[in-house]
Amino acid sequence: MAYTLRKKQYCVKQALLGLTPISAICRNRKVPRRTLYRWIDRYKQYGQLGLENKNPGVTKTKIKHILGRVHHPQTNGKIERWFGTYKTEYDERFNCLDEFVKFYNEIRIHQGINYTKPT
């Protein structure tokens, strides 16, 4: 459902100022609670632009943002696996993230390619 910018602004303002309980805002304005919390998060992160645009940080670069289900490895398993490796292998050997990425992409052996180094 499409909501006007004015409606979004009003709901977020009421919620952030604490003038009206979240449940009353959702009921009176016919906005799902989840949607209102999303607007609040976007407003806190991007300000006014967050209410105007669905993905304000992404549209400038023309990257297509695809949302995946939480804990759904078929959707985001590869990046989750990368972050798991990052958390377990990033240590004092690396001064910065760029060094780790270079190590991961060029030096480290990978199970998916029969324990060989990427070429």
C-alpha positions in Angstrom: 0.0 0.0 0.0 1.3 3.5 -0.9 1.3 6.1 1.9 1.8 9.8 1.4 4.9 11.5 2.6 2.7 13.7 4.8 1.2 10.7 6.5 4.6 9.1 7.1 5.9 12.3 8.6 3.0 12.7 10.9 3.2 9.1 12.2 7.0 9.2 12.7 6.7 12.6 14.5 4.0 11.3 16.8 6.0 8.2 17.6 9.4 9.9 18.2 7.9 12.6 20.4 6.0 10.0 22.4 2.8 12.0 22.1 0.8 9.0 21.1 1.3 5.3 21.8 2.6 3.3 18.8 -0.5 1.1 19.0 -2.8 4.1 18.8 -0.9 5.6 15.8 -1.1 2.3 13.9 -4.8 1.9 14.7 -5.9 5.5 14.0 -3.8 5.9 10.8 -4.4 2.3 9.6 -0.6 1.6 9.4 0.8 -1.8 10.2 3.1 -1.7 13.2 6.0 -3.2 11.2 5.6 -0.5 8.6 5.7 2.3 11.2 8.8 0.9 12.8 10.4 0.7 9.3 9.6 4.4 8.7 11.1 5.3 12.1 14.3 3.3 11.4 14.7 5.0 8.0 14.0 8.4 9.4 16.6 7.9 12.1 19.2 6.7 9.6 18.5 9.0 6.6 16.3 11.8 7.9 13.6 13.2 5.6 15.1 11.3 2.6 14.4 8.0 4.3 10.7 8.8 4.2 10.7 9.9 0.6 12.6 7.1 -0.9 12.4 3.3 -0.4 16.2 2.7 -0.4 17.8 6.2 -0.1 21.4 4.9 0.3 21.1 2.5 -2.7 19.3 4.6 -5.4 22.2 7.0 -5.8 24.5 4.2 -6.9 21.8 2.4 -9.0 22.4 -0.9 -7.1 19.4 -3.1 -6.9 18.7 -3.9 -3.3 17.2 -7.4 -2.8 15.9 -8.3 0.6 16.2 -11.9 1.7 14.4 -13.7 4.5 16.1 -13.8 7.8 17.9 -17.1 8.5 17.2 -18.4 5.0 20.4 -19.8 3.7 19.1 -20.3 0.2 18.8 -16.5 -0.1 21.8 -15.1 1.6 23.9 -18.1 2.5 27.0 -17.1 0.6 27.4 -13.7 2.3 26.5 -15.2 5.7 29.3 -17.9 5.1 31.7 -15.1 4.2 31.0 -13.2 7.4 31.4 -16.4 9.4 34.8 -16.9 7.9 35.7 -13.3 8.5 34.7 -13.5 12.2 36.8 -16.7 12.7 39.9 -15.9 10.6 40.3 -12.1 10.9 43.1 -11.6 13.5 46.3 -9.7 14.1 47.8 -10.9 10.8 45.7 -8.2 9.0 46.0 -4.5 9.6 42.8 -3.7 7.8 39.8 -5.2 6.1 41.3 -4.7 2.6 44.2 -7.0 3.6 41.8 -9.7 4.7 39.8 -9.4 1.5 43.0 -9.7 -0.6 44.0 -12.8 1.5 40.5 -14.3 1.1 40.3 -13.7 -2.6 43.8 -14.5 -3.7 45.7 -16.7 -1.1 43.3 -18.7 1.1 42.3 -22.2 -0.1 38.5 -22.7 -0.6 36.5 -25.9 0.0 34.1 -25.0 -2.9 37.0 -25.3 -5.5 38.5 -28.6 -4.2 40.8 -26.9 -1.6 42.7 -24.9 -4.1 43.5 -21.2 -4.3 41.4 -18.9 -6.5 43.1 -18.1 -9.7 
